[in-house]
């Protein structure tokens, strides 16, 4: 993701997954939309030269999808993110109302100072949202690689035990590091 022009960092996670941010969303909807879009991008990425510009764009879009999935799946995280979007929508609405009052000539309610303040407020919230998205894109850029490795491990396990199926949760970087450390050195327990 070396070039930020390839994706719009102000595009909300709801827009990335084509979900209505004002509707009640359940976990299964998020999972289905993510899986559908991620599968398409992974298939496209498999057909491309890894060093090409188009492959870089597809990886950037996958990072965007991964971040949207990671933020929207947990209910608490989704609620916090929705609150930030609500803050942006409120600021934009206030700016539009103040601009409308000024142009209609109904008095001092739409003063230039108020409009400037509201524009700055909108820009601050947009900048906060952009920074949040870019940080999340960096953090979740390679989540799809972990899923592919996890799916391979599940497939091996299914080959051994055909009747038993289990869901495998993706481990974070810290958890994976701790697991690797634990696997190298056995723990001695005292009796």
Buried (B, 14 or more C-beta within 10 A) or exposed (E): BEEEEBBEBEEBBBBBBEBEBEEEBEEEBBBEBBEEBBEEBBEBBEEBEEEEEEBBBBBBBBBBBBBBBBBBEEEEEBEEBBEBBEBBBEBBEBBEEBBEBBEEEEEEEBEEEBBEBBBEBBEEBBEEBBEBBBEBBEBBBBBBEBBEEBEEEBEEEEEEEEEEEEEEEEEEEEEEEEEEEEEEEEEEEEE
